[in-house]
Amino acid sequence: MASVLDKFYRFLMLLSCLSMVCAFAAIMLGVVAREFHWDIQGLDAYAGYAIAATLFLALPGTLRHGDHIRVTLVMQRLSPRAQNLLEYWCLGAASALSVYLAWFACRLVWVSYSTHDVSPSADASPLWIPQLAMALGCIGFAVSFVHALWARWTGQAFFDIPAEGDLAKTE
């Protein structure tokens, strides 16, 4: 199951990279369009949608690679038992919050779709389309936190964080 989830995280990271390329292309097209005095309606909105998709779709992969902020300063000062309890509490709370966030994001997509909500900018795009990337990223984020909690519970490693000695070798 872990290998399937790793492929899912990598797929979302690939989508995030593609979104970043789309954001770059939209921004560069806007720069070129301004030079030639062209007016491309909604280009700024599309760049914003792509940037938001980039951020949300990258959440699970960055969690898996240990790139999210962790307060290790506090953890180092605790006893091993307290560290263990705090780790379980943090992963449990983060799992609950991320599941709620995923539910809310999916609900937001459904409400936007069912009410035919459109962007207030000049493009008037249906908002449920860019919100899909946000919902997918939030679902992946929730799955990754539940996966991390399950891995902790079963004694498996979840975070792909290199050891201190490995960092010195790569520099």
N, C-alpha and C positions, 0 to 999 in steps of 0.2 A: 504494500500500500504506500509506503514511503517513497518508492521510486515513481509511482504514478503521481503523487503529490509534487515531487521534485520536477517532473516534466510539466505539470500544471504551472508551477512557479516560474519555470524557464519560459513557458509559452507566454505568460503574462508579462515577463520581462522583455520578451521579443516584441510584443505589442506595444509596450512602453517605449522601446527604442524606435519603432516605426512611428509612433505618435510624436516623438521628439524630432524626427526627420521631417514629418509633416509640419510641425510648428516652425521649424527652421525654413522650410520651403515657403510657407505662408508669409513669414516675416520678410524673407528676401524678395518675394514677389511684390509685397507692399512697398519695399524700398525702390525696386525697379519701376513700379507703377507710378510712384511719386515723381521720379526723375522724368518720366515721359508724360506727366500730367494726366494719367489715367485715373479713373475713379472706379475701383473695384469694391462694390457694396459688400459689407460684412466680412471683409478679409481679416480685420482685427478680431472679430468674434471667433472666426475659425481658428486663428492662432491661439486664442485663449482656450478654446475647447481642446485643442491638441495638447497644450501645456497641462491642463487639468487631467486629461487622460494619461499623460506621461507620469504625472505624480501618483495618481491613484493606482494605475496598473503596476507600478514599481514597488508598491508597499509590501506584498508578500515576499518577493525576491530579496528585498533589502532586509527584511526581518530574518529570513533564512540565513543570510550571509552575515548577520550580526552587525549591520550598519545602522540600526536604530540606536538612539541614545539609551544607555543603561547607566544607572547610578552605582557604579562599582566602588566608588569612594565610601559609600555607606556600607555596602556589602562586605568590604574587606575588614571593617572594624567589628563585625559581628562574629559570634561563635558559629561553628559549622551548623549546629542545629537551627540557630536563628536565621542563618543564611538560607537554609533549606526551606524553612517556613515562609520566609519573605519571598523567595523565588516562586513557591507554590501560590502564595497570595497574589503576587504580581501577575503571574500567568493566568490565574483564574479570573482576576478582575479585568485584565486586558481581553481575555476571551469573551467575557460577558459584554463588555463595552463594544468590542468589534462586531459581535453578533448583532447587537442592537443597531450599530451603525449600518451594517449590511442590510438589515431589515428596513431601516429607515430609507436607505438609498434605493432599494428595490421598490418600496412604496412610493417614493418620489417619482421614479420612472413611470410607474403605473398611473399615478395621478396626472402627470404631465401628458401621458399618452391618452388617457380617457377624457381629459378636458381639452385636448387639442391645444395645449399651451405652446406658444411660440416665443422666440427670442425677441426682446424689445428693440434690438438693434436693426439696422437696415436690411439684414439678410432674412429676417422673419423665419428662421429655421425652426422646425419642431424641436422642442427642448429635450424630448425623451431620447433622441438619437445621441447627443453627446453625453447625456446622463447615463446611458448604458455602460460606457467605459468606467464611470465612477462606481456604478453598482457592481460591475464585474471585479474591479479592484478591491472594493470593500468586502465582497464575498471571499475573494482570495485571501485578504488580510485576516478575516475571521477564521477561515480554514487553517491558515498558517499558525494563528495563535492557539487554536484547539489542538493542532498537530504538535506544537511545542509543549503544550501542557501534557498531552498524552505521552510524548517522548520522555518528558521529565518523570512522569508517573511510572513508566515501564523501565526507566533506567537507561534509555538510549540518548545519544547525543542528537541535538536538533540544530544548534547554531554552528555554522561553518566559520568559526573564528580561529585564525591561526594562533598557535602558541607564541609566547614571547620570543623564543629563540628563532622561530620561523620568520618573524618580522625583520630581525637583524640580518638574516640571510638574503632577503629580497632587496634590501637597500644598498 
